[in-house]
Amino acid sequence: MTTGKGTETTTAGPAGRARRTARRALVGRLSWGLADQAASSMTNFAVGIFVARSLGLAAFGVFSLAWVTYGVVLSVSRGLATDPLVVRFSGVPTASWRGAVARSSGTALGVGAAIGALCLVAGLGLGGVVGSAFACLGVMLPGLLLQDAWRYAFFAAGTGRKAFVNDVVWGVALIPAMVVAARVGTVAAFVLAWGASAAVAAVYGCFQTGLLPAVTGGRAWVTAHRDLGYRYLVENTGVSGASQLRAYGLGAIVGVDAVGVIRGAELLLGPFLAVLMGLSLVTVAEAARVLRRAPHRLGPFCLALGGAQAAAALLWGAALLLVPDRFGELLLGGVWHAASELIVPATLGVAGAGLGTGAAAGLRALGAARRSLRCQLFASACYVGGGLGGAAAAGTVGSAWGVAAATLCGSAVWWLHLRSALREHHPNHLREVRTP
């Protein structure tokens, strides 16, 4: 005869195994996400270091302006094309995923072509070193955005391994491209090398997915997901646009050299900045899965995510303070001495941003686009105000401390809104469960 206790053990066994299987699957997806971000961050870090050593502070500042501009365009692409893909097509049947990926990647390619044409025209009109850099960026934008779109698609499908392989392909293609650019020795050559290697990975992504971007489906995709896409567009461009305004304003207030110094400090924290830029590749998809399976666990998941990011950034910053000047000069050349003075404020800023990304992932998984938009606009306004106000008061160092304070304030607002959104969601979820 089976006792009640025995029955409980029997039923708990399969449930326990299911939980362990789900946990292992989550760890596996996050591990591939971390591996992909490591590959991406190493690529960005290597490019920055190589350019800084090859071109010097002023030319590196020009390259940094092109880099920041690319970040703004990337944010437009993600807001319209790939953020809605991750929120609404994570863990869906393959047929649905394939159709969505074809349209979202086509949207990204269309954004790259349209804004790339504008950059090309503007660059040709400006002329000089800055103009040639922007003209080359315009030519390379379609490939850069398509490569990023494939990464989002792979994480939405839970196949982060393919995203990692794609980023490795980009890194391998980057090696000979950078060697050729170094021989030419111009900012434009480095922009072309960086973008051309991304285009190689973008083409490889077509073979990985077995899909071609459906450029003609871009308008339908944007229309179908405009409730999320337009808000995410404003939200994303708020982040990158704030960085661009700070860079341009810092160049006007202090000088182009200051832009290179700030970029040098960011390079020292490159692994974490790269993770923050592409964190939604992993976290939003996983937060959406947690929400579907166990809504009550979303808050702790986001807190663990943000806390781990902040702690890792602080540890990395502490390690940077111990780096000897001789080794720093080997990495950044003449940029090191000025950049090393910004390690403490830059670390605090990255730690604050890392903490906030946990809450941001939760809000996106909940589809609370209105709340996340408010948070991002507030954080972006603080970022620009702190960065430029600090620059006016105390130059480059003041700008770094102003951004650190602004980032910590923005993170607090993200968490306040996530707490409110979770309170709104749980009662609705309980009512749905109780409805016959």
C-alpha positions as CSV (number, residue, x, y, z in Angstrom):
1,M,0.0,0.0,0.0
2,T,1.3,3.4,-0.9
3,T,1.4,5.9,1.9
4,G,0.7,9.6,1.6
5,K,4.3,10.3,2.2
6,G,5.3,7.8,-0.5
7,T,2.9,9.4,-3.0
8,E,4.4,12.8,-2.2
9,T,7.9,11.5,-2.8
10,T,6.8,9.8,-6.1
11,T,5.2,12.9,-7.5
12,A,8.0,15.2,-6.2
13,G,10.6,13.1,-8.1
14,P,9.6,14.0,-11.6
15,A,8.9,17.6,-10.6
16,G,12.3,17.9,-9.0
17,R,14.0,16.4,-12.1
18,A,12.0,18.9,-14.3
19,R,13.2,21.8,-12.2
20,R,16.8,20.6,-12.4
21,T,16.5,20.2,-16.1
22,A,15.1,23.7,-16.5
23,R,17.9,25.1,-14.3
24,R,20.6,23.3,-16.3
25,A,19.0,24.7,-19.6
26,L,19.0,28.2,-18.1
27,V,22.6,27.9,-17.0
28,G,23.5,26.6,-20.5
29,R,21.9,29.5,-22.3
30,L,23.4,32.1,-19.9
31,S,26.8,30.4,-20.3
32,W,26.7,30.8,-24.1
33,G,25.5,34.3,-23.6
34,L,28.5,35.1,-21.4
35,A,30.8,33.4,-23.9
36,D,29.3,35.4,-26.7
37,Q,29.6,38.7,-24.8
38,A,33.2,37.8,-23.9
39,A,34.0,37.3,-27.6
40,S,32.2,40.6,-28.5
41,S,33.9,42.5,-25.7
42,M,37.3,41.1,-26.7
43,T,36.7,42.2,-30.3
44,N,35.7,45.7,-29.3
45,F,38.6,45.9,-26.8
46,A,41.2,44.8,-29.4
47,V,39.9,47.3,-31.9
48,G,40.1,50.1,-29.4
49,I,43.5,49.2,-28.2
50,F,44.9,48.8,-31.7
51,V,43.5,52.0,-33.0
52,A,44.6,54.0,-29.9
53,R,48.2,52.7,-30.2
54,S,48.3,53.2,-34.0
55,L,46.7,56.7,-34.4
56,G,47.4,58.7,-31.2
57,L,45.1,60.7,-29.0
58,A,43.6,63.2,-31.5
59,A,42.9,60.7,-34.3
60,F,41.6,58.2,-31.7
61,G,39.1,60.9,-30.6
62,V,37.8,61.1,-34.2
63,F,37.5,57.3,-34.4
64,S,35.6,57.4,-31.1
65,L,33.1,59.9,-32.5
66,A,32.4,57.5,-35.4
67,W,32.1,54.6,-32.8
68,V,29.6,56.6,-30.7
69,T,27.6,57.5,-33.8
70,Y,27.4,53.8,-34.7
71,G,26.0,53.1,-31.3
72,V,23.1,55.5,-31.9
73,V,22.3,53.8,-35.2
74,L,22.6,50.4,-33.6
75,S,20.1,51.6,-31.0
76,V,17.6,52.6,-33.7
77,S,17.9,49.1,-35.3
78,R,17.5,47.3,-32.1
79,G,14.5,49.4,-31.0
80,L,12.6,48.8,-34.3
81,A,13.8,45.4,-35.4
82,T,15.3,43.1,-32.7
83,D,14.1,44.2,-29.3
84,P,10.5,43.3,-30.3
85,L,11.8,40.0,-31.7
86,V,13.4,39.0,-28.4
87,V,10.3,40.0,-26.3
88,R,7.7,38.3,-28.5
89,F,9.5,35.4,-30.2
90,S,11.7,33.9,-27.5
91,G,11.0,30.2,-27.2
92,V,8.3,30.1,-29.9
93,P,7.9,27.3,-32.5
94,T,10.6,27.2,-35.2
95,A,8.3,28.2,-38.1
96,S,7.1,31.3,-36.2
97,W,10.7,32.2,-35.3
98,R,12.0,31.9,-38.9
99,G,9.3,34.2,-40.3
100,A,9.9,36.8,-37.6
101,V,13.7,36.6,-38.0
102,A,13.5,37.1,-41.7
103,R,11.4,40.3,-41.3
104,S,13.3,41.7,-38.3
105,S,16.7,41.2,-40.0
106,G,15.3,42.8,-43.1
107,T,14.3,45.8,-41.0
108,A,17.8,46.0,-39.5
109,L,19.3,45.9,-43.0
110,G,17.0,48.6,-44.2
111,V,17.8,50.8,-41.2
112,G,21.5,50.4,-42.0
113,A,21.1,51.3,-45.7
114,A,18.9,54.3,-45.0
115,I,21.0,55.9,-42.2
116,G,24.2,54.7,-43.9
117,A,23.3,56.8,-47.0
118,L,22.8,59.8,-44.8
119,C,26.2,59.3,-43.1
120,L,27.9,58.9,-46.5
121,V,26.4,62.2,-47.8
122,A,27.2,64.0,-44.6
123,G,30.8,62.7,-44.5
124,L,31.4,63.7,-48.1
125,G,30.1,67.1,-47.3
126,L,32.2,67.6,-44.2
127,G,35.5,66.4,-45.8
128,G,38.7,66.1,-43.9
129,V,39.5,63.4,-41.4
130,V,36.1,63.5,-39.6
131,G,34.2,63.5,-42.9
132,S,36.1,60.5,-44.4
133,A,35.5,58.5,-41.2
134,F,31.8,59.2,-41.3
135,A,31.6,58.4,-45.0
136,C,33.2,55.1,-44.4
137,L,30.9,54.4,-41.5
138,G,27.9,55.0,-43.7
139,V,29.2,52.4,-46.2
140,M,29.7,49.8,-43.4
141,L,26.5,50.3,-41.5
142,P,24.3,47.7,-43.3
143,G,26.7,44.9,-42.5
144,L,27.3,46.0,-38.9
145,L,23.5,46.1,-38.2
146,L,22.8,42.8,-39.9
147,Q,25.5,41.0,-37.9
148,D,23.9,42.3,-34.7
149,A,20.4,41.2,-35.8
150,W,21.6,37.6,-36.2
151,R,22.9,37.6,-32.7
152,Y,19.5,38.7,-31.3
153,A,17.8,36.0,-33.4
154,F,20.0,33.3,-32.0
155,F,19.4,34.3,-28.4
156,A,15.6,34.5,-29.0
157,A,15.8,30.9,-30.2
158,G,17.9,29.9,-27.2
159,T,20.9,29.0,-29.4
160,G,23.5,31.3,-28.0
161,R,26.2,29.0,-29.3
162,K,25.6,30.2,-32.8
163,A,25.8,33.8,-31.7
164,F,29.2,33.0,-30.1
165,V,30.4,31.3,-33.3
166,N,29.3,34.3,-35.4
167,D,31.2,36.7,-33.1
168,V,34.3,34.5,-33.3
169,V,34.1,34.7,-37.1
170,W,34.0,38.5,-36.9
171,G,37.0,38.5,-34.6
172,V,39.0,36.2,-36.9
173,A,38.2,38.3,-40.0
174,L,39.2,41.4,-38.0
175,I,42.8,40.3,-37.6
176,P,44.0,40.7,-41.3
177,A,41.7,43.7,-41.8
178,M,43.4,45.5,-38.9
179,V,46.8,44.7,-40.2
180,V,46.0,46.2,-43.5
181,A,44.5,49.3,-41.8
182,A,47.6,49.8,-39.7
183,R,49.7,49.9,-42.9
184,V,47.4,52.6,-44.3
185,G,47.4,54.4,-41.0
186,T,44.2,56.5,-41.3
187,V,41.0,56.7,-39.3
188,A,39.0,55.9,-42.4
189,A,41.0,52.7,-43.0
190,F,40.3,51.5,-39.5
191,V,36.6,52.2,-39.8
192,L,36.5,50.2,-43.1
193,A,38.4,47.3,-41.6
194,W,36.1,47.1,-38.6
195,G,33.0,47.3,-40.7
196,A,34.2,44.9,-43.5
197,S,35.0,42.2,-40.9
198,A,31.5,42.6,-39.5
199,A,30.1,42.1,-43.0
200,V,31.9,38.8,-43.3
201,A,30.2,37.6,-40.1
202,A,26.8,39.0,-41.3
203,V,27.1,36.9,-44.5
204,Y,28.0,33.9,-42.4
205,G,24.9,34.5,-40.3
206,C,22.8,33.9,-43.4
207,F,24.3,30.4,-43.7
208,Q,23.8,29.7,-40.0
209,T,20.1,30.6,-40.1
210,G,19.4,29.4,-43.6
211,L,17.6,32.7,-44.1
212,L,17.9,35.9,-46.1
213,P,16.8,39.2,-44.7
214,A,13.3,40.1,-46.0
215,V,13.9,43.8,-46.6
216,T,10.4,44.1,-48.1
217,G,8.9,42.9,-44.9
218,G,10.5,45.7,-42.9
219,R,7.5,48.0,-43.0
220,A,5.1,45.2,-42.0
221,W,7.3,44.3,-39.1
222,V,7.5,47.8,-37.8
223,T,3.8,48.3,-38.1
224,A,2.9,45.0,-36.4
225,H,5.2,45.8,-33.4
226,R,4.9,49.5,-33.3
227,D,3.4,49.4,-29.7
228,L,6.8,48.2,-28.5
229,G,9.1,49.3,-31.3
230,Y,8.5,53.0,-31.2
231,R,8.9,53.2,-27.4
232,Y,12.0,51.0,-27.5
233,L,13.3,53.2,-30.4
234,V,13.0,56.3,-28.2
235,E,14.4,54.4,-25.2
236,N,17.4,53.0,-27.0
237,T,18.3,56.2,-28.8
238,G,18.0,58.0,-25.4
239,V,20.9,55.8,-24.2
240,S,23.2,56.1,-27.3
241,G,22.0,59.6,-28.1
242,A,23.0,60.7,-24.6
243,S,26.5,59.2,-25.2
244,Q,26.7,61.0,-28.5
245,L,25.6,64.3,-27.1
246,R,28.1,64.0,-24.3
247,A,30.9,63.1,-26.7
248,Y,30.1,66.0,-29.1
249,G,29.6,68.4,-26.1
250,L,32.9,67.3,-24.5
251,G,34.7,67.8,-27.7
252,A,33.3,71.3,-27.9
253,I,33.9,72.2,-24.3
254,V,37.3,70.6,-23.6
255,G,38.5,69.4,-27.0
256,V,38.6,66.3,-29.2
257,D,41.5,64.9,-27.1
258,A,39.1,64.7,-24.2
259,V,36.8,62.4,-26.2
260,G,39.8,60.1,-26.8
261,V,40.6,60.1,-23.0
262,I,37.0,59.2,-22.1
263,R,37.1,56.4,-24.7
264,G,40.4,55.2,-23.3
265,A,38.9,54.9,-19.8
266,E,35.9,53.0,-21.3
267,L,38.3,50.6,-23.0
268,L,39.8,49.7,-19.6
269,L,36.3,48.7,-18.5
270,G,35.6,47.3,-22.0
271,P,34.4,43.8,-21.0
272,F,31.6,45.2,-18.9
273,L,30.6,48.0,-21.2
274,A,30.3,45.5,-24.1
275,V,28.1,43.3,-21.9
276,L,25.9,46.2,-21.0
277,M,25.5,47.3,-24.6
278,G,24.3,43.8,-25.7
279,L,22.9,42.5,-22.4
280,S,19.4,42.3,-23.8
281,L,20.6,39.5,-26.1
282,V,20.6,37.2,-23.1
283,T,18.7,38.8,-20.2
284,V,15.5,39.9,-21.8
285,A,14.9,36.5,-23.5
286,E,15.7,34.7,-20.2
287,A,13.5,37.1,-18.2
288,A,10.7,36.5,-20.6
289,R,11.1,32.7,-20.0
290,V,11.1,33.2,-16.3
291,L,8.0,35.3,-16.5
292,R,6.1,32.7,-18.5
293,R,7.1,29.8,-16.2
294,A,7.3,31.3,-12.8
295,P,6.3,35.0,-12.6
296,H,7.0,35.3,-8.9
297,R,10.7,34.6,-9.6
298,L,11.2,37.5,-12.0
299,G,12.1,40.0,-9.3
300,P,14.8,37.8,-7.7
301,F,16.2,36.9,-11.1
302,C,16.6,40.5,-12.1
303,L,18.2,41.4,-8.7
304,A,20.7,38.6,-9.0
305,L,21.5,39.6,-12.6
306,G,22.0,43.3,-11.7
307,G,23.9,42.6,-8.5
308,A,26.3,40.2,-10.2
309,Q,27.0,42.8,-12.9
310,A,27.7,45.6,-10.4
311,A,29.9,43.4,-8.2
312,A,31.9,42.2,-11.2
313,A,32.4,45.8,-12.4
314,L,33.7,46.9,-9.0
315,L,36.1,44.0,-8.8
316,W,37.4,44.8,-12.3
317,G,37.9,48.4,-11.4
318,A,39.7,47.5,-8.2
319,A,42.1,45.3,-10.3
320,L,42.7,48.2,-12.7
321,L,43.9,50.4,-9.9
322,L,46.7,47.9,-9.4
323,V,47.9,47.9,-13.0
324,P,51.5,49.3,-13.3
325,D,52.0,52.3,-15.5
326,R,54.4,50.4,-17.7
327,F,51.8,47.8,-18.5
328,G,49.1,50.5,-19.0
329,E,51.4,52.3,-21.5
330,L,51.9,49.0,-23.3
331,L,48.1,48.7,-23.8
332,L,47.0,52.3,-24.5
333,G,50.3,54.1,-25.4
334,G,50.0,57.8,-24.7
335,V,46.3,57.6,-23.8
336,W,47.0,55.6,-20.6
337,H,48.1,58.4,-18.3
338,A,45.0,60.6,-18.8
339,A,42.6,57.6,-19.0
340,S,44.0,56.0,-15.8
341,E,42.9,59.1,-13.8
342,L,39.3,58.2,-14.6
343,I,39.2,54.6,-13.4
344,V,37.4,55.2,-10.2
345,P,34.5,57.3,-11.6
346,A,34.2,55.2,-14.7
347,T,34.0,52.0,-12.5
348,L,31.3,53.5,-10.4
349,G,29.4,54.5,-13.5
350,V,29.6,51.0,-15.0
351,A,28.6,49.4,-11.7
352,G,25.5,51.6,-11.5
353,A,24.6,50.8,-15.0
354,G,25.1,47.1,-14.4
355,L,22.7,47.2,-11.4
356,G,20.1,49.0,-13.5
357,T,20.2,46.6,-16.4
358,G,18.7,43.9,-14.2
359,A,15.6,46.1,-13.6
360,A,15.6,47.1,-17.3
361,A,15.4,43.4,-18.4
362,G,12.5,42.8,-16.0
363,L,10.5,45.8,-17.4
364,R,11.1,44.7,-21.0
365,A,10.1,41.1,-20.2
366,L,6.9,42.5,-18.7
367,G,6.3,44.5,-21.9
368,A,6.1,47.6,-19.7
369,A,7.4,49.8,-22.5
370,R,5.9,53.0,-21.1
371,R,7.6,52.6,-17.8
372,S,11.0,51.6,-19.3
373,L,10.7,54.6,-21.7
374,R,10.2,57.0,-18.7
375,C,13.2,55.4,-16.9
376,Q,15.5,55.7,-19.9
377,L,14.6,59.3,-20.7
378,F,15.2,60.3,-17.1
379,A,18.5,58.4,-17.0
380,S,19.6,59.9,-20.4
381,A,18.8,63.4,-19.2
382,C,20.9,62.8,-16.1
383,Y,23.7,61.4,-18.1
384,V,23.9,64.3,-20.5
385,G,23.5,66.9,-17.7
386,G,26.0,65.2,-15.4
387,G,28.6,64.7,-18.2
388,L,28.4,68.2,-19.7
389,G,27.9,69.9,-16.4
390,G,30.9,68.2,-14.9
391,A,32.9,69.0,-18.0
392,A,32.1,72.7,-17.7
393,A,33.0,72.7,-14.0
394,A,36.1,70.5,-14.0
395,G,37.0,69.3,-17.5
396,T,37.4,65.7,-18.4
397,V,37.6,64.4,-14.8
398,G,34.5,66.4,-13.8
399,S,32.6,64.9,-16.7
400,A,33.5,61.4,-15.6
401,W,32.3,62.0,-12.0
402,G,29.1,63.7,-13.3
403,V,28.3,60.6,-15.3
404,A,29.0,58.3,-12.4
405,A,26.5,60.2,-10.2
406,A,23.9,60.3,-13.0
407,T,24.2,56.6,-13.7
408,L,23.6,55.7,-10.0
409,C,20.5,57.9,-9.9
410,G,19.2,56.4,-13.1
411,S,19.6,52.9,-11.7
412,A,17.5,53.7,-8.6
413,V,14.7,54.9,-10.8
414,W,14.8,51.7,-12.9
415,W,14.3,49.6,-9.8
416,L,11.5,51.7,-8.4
417,H,9.6,51.3,-11.7
418,L,10.3,47.5,-11.8
419,R,8.9,47.1,-8.3
420,S,5.7,49.0,-9.3
421,A,5.4,47.0,-12.5
422,L,5.7,43.7,-10.6
423,R,3.0,44.7,-8.2
424,E,0.7,45.5,-11.1
425,H,1.5,42.2,-12.9
426,H,1.1,39.7,-10.1
427,P,-2.6,40.6,-9.2
428,N,-3.5,40.4,-12.9
429,H,-1.7,37.0,-13.2
430,L,-3.6,35.7,-10.2
431,R,-6.9,36.8,-11.6
432,E,-6.2,35.0,-14.9
433,V,-5.3,31.8,-13.0
434,R,-8.5,31.9,-11.0
435,T,-10.7,32.5,-13.9
436,P,-12.7,29.3,-14.8
